[in-house]
Amino acid sequence: MSVLPLDDIDHRLLELVQVDATQPLHELGDRVGLSPSAVQRRLTRLRTGGVITAEVAVIDPRAVGMALTTVVLVELTEDDADHYRAFCDRMLAEPAVQQCYSVVGQWDYVVVMVTEDLAAYRHVSNDLFVRDKSVHRYETLPTYERVKAQLAVPLSPSRQETKP
């Protein structure tokens, strides 16, 4: 995949729509110094170029009864593409799975899930991890408190403290 070249205005537009994608074109234009039609052309280019992949509403899980977020570490029994693909397919199909990452180290995957409560988590985890013979072991880390949950991608270099 080739990387779409982005200038400073593209970065600023992306920062703005990551915070609120419902902002009218004229407001975005006012903030980046472009006309609404120029903003629309840039956003269309960013969408068709694969930079903007979706525009969604972010819902607080607790507001809809999903009070428990868990992080699950998973190790598979076999280290081959077929087992990995089958596992990924199951994660993609399960609505309770919010995020799934293939990782390097002693675990093969990190899975983030949301469920109503511990009983609901047990039901889903039995289907996803216990009954699946390709899962060697898994460890569940129920979360205590959401400190930060964001989808925004940082577009400028991280702030680094300079020490005298």
C-alpha positions in Angstrom: 0.0 0.0 0.0 1.4 3.4 -1.0 1.2 6.2 1.5 -0.8 9.2 0.4 1.3 12.4 0.6 -0.1 14.7 3.3 0.6 18.4 3.9 0.1 20.5 7.0 -3.5 21.3 6.1 -4.3 17.6 5.6 -2.9 16.9 9.1 -4.9 19.7 10.6 -8.1 18.5 8.9 -7.5 15.0 10.1 -6.9 16.2 13.7 -10.2 18.1 13.5 -12.4 15.3 12.1 -10.9 12.8 14.5 -12.3 14.9 17.3 -15.6 15.6 15.6 -16.4 14.3 12.1 -19.8 16.1 12.1 -18.3 19.6 11.9 -19.7 21.5 8.9 -17.4 22.1 6.0 -17.5 25.9 6.5 -16.3 25.5 10.2 -13.5 23.2 9.1 -12.6 25.6 6.4 -12.5 28.5 8.8 -10.1 26.6 11.1 -7.7 25.6 8.3 -8.0 28.6 6.0 -9.8 26.9 3.1 -13.1 27.3 1.4 -15.8 24.7 2.1 -15.4 23.2 -1.4 -11.6 22.9 -0.9 -12.2 21.2 2.4 -14.7 18.8 0.7 -12.1 18.0 -2.0 -9.4 17.2 0.5 -11.7 15.1 2.6 -12.8 13.1 -0.4 -9.2 12.6 -1.4 -8.4 11.4 2.2 -11.3 9.0 2.1 -10.6 7.6 -1.4 -6.9 7.4 -0.6 -7.6 5.2 2.4 -6.5 7.6 5.1 -10.0 8.1 6.5 -11.4 4.6 6.7 -14.6 5.2 8.6 -16.7 7.9 10.3 -18.6 6.5 13.2 -20.3 7.5 16.5 -18.2 6.5 19.5 -20.5 5.2 22.3 -19.8 5.0 26.0 -20.1 1.2 26.7 -21.5 1.9 30.2 -24.3 4.1 28.8 -25.7 1.1 26.9 -25.3 -1.5 29.7 -21.8 -2.8 28.7 -20.2 -2.2 32.1 -17.3 -4.7 32.0 -14.3 -4.2 29.8 -11.8 -7.0 29.8 -8.3 -7.5 28.2 -7.6 -11.1 27.3 -4.2 -12.5 26.5 -4.4 -15.5 24.3 -1.8 -18.2 23.3 -2.7 -20.6 20.5 -1.7 -24.3 20.5 -0.3 -24.2 16.9 1.9 -21.6 15.3 0.6 -21.7 11.8 -1.3 -19.5 9.4 -4.5 -21.6 9.3 -4.9 -21.4 13.1 -4.2 -17.7 13.2 -6.7 -17.0 10.4 -9.4 -19.1 12.0 -8.8 -17.3 15.3 -9.0 -13.9 13.6 -12.2 -14.9 11.9 -13.8 -15.8 15.2 -12.7 -12.5 16.7 -14.1 -10.5 13.7 -17.4 -12.3 14.0 -17.9 -11.7 17.8 -19.6 -8.4 18.6 -18.2 -8.3 22.2 -14.7 -8.2 20.7 -13.8 -4.5 20.3 -10.2 -4.8 19.4 -7.8 -7.7 18.6 -4.1 -7.5 18.1 -1.6 -10.1 17.0 1.5 -9.5 19.3 5.0 -10.7 19.6 6.1 -12.4 22.8 4.7 -15.1 25.0 1.1 -14.4 24.0 -0.2 -14.5 20.4 -3.1 -12.1 20.7 -4.4 -9.3 22.9 -8.2 -9.1 22.8 -10.3 -6.2 24.2 -13.9 -7.1 25.0 -17.0 -5.4 26.4 -19.9 -7.2 28.0 -22.7 -6.5 30.4 -21.0 -8.2 33.4 -18.8 -11.0 34.5 -21.5 -13.7 33.8 -21.8 -12.4 30.2 -18.1 -12.4 29.8 -17.8 -16.0 31.0 -20.4 -17.0 28.5 -18.6 -15.3 25.6 -15.2 -16.5 26.7 -16.3 -20.1 27.0 -17.3 -19.9 23.3 -14.2 -18.0 22.2 -11.5 -19.5 24.3 -12.5 -22.6 26.4 -14.3 -24.6 23.8 -11.8 -23.7 21.1 -9.2 -26.4 21.0 -6.8 -24.2 19.1 -6.5 -22.0 22.2 -3.7 -23.3 24.5 -4.3 -20.8 27.3 -5.8 -17.4 28.0 -5.6 -14.9 30.8 -8.4 -12.4 31.6 -7.7 -9.0 33.0 -11.0 -7.3 34.0 -10.5 -3.6 34.0 -11.2 -1.5 37.1 -11.4 1.9 35.5 -11.2 3.4 32.0 -8.3 5.9 32.2 -8.1 6.7 28.5 -9.9 5.2 25.5 -9.4 7.0 22.2 -9.3 6.1 18.5 -7.5 9.3 17.4 -4.1 8.8 15.7 -1.5 11.3 16.8 -0.4 13.3 13.7 2.3 15.4 15.2 5.4 14.2 16.9 5.0 13.3 20.6 5.8 16.0 23.0 9.2 15.4 24.4 10.5 17.2 27.5 13.8 18.9 27.1 16.0 18.7 30.1 18.7 21.3 30.6 
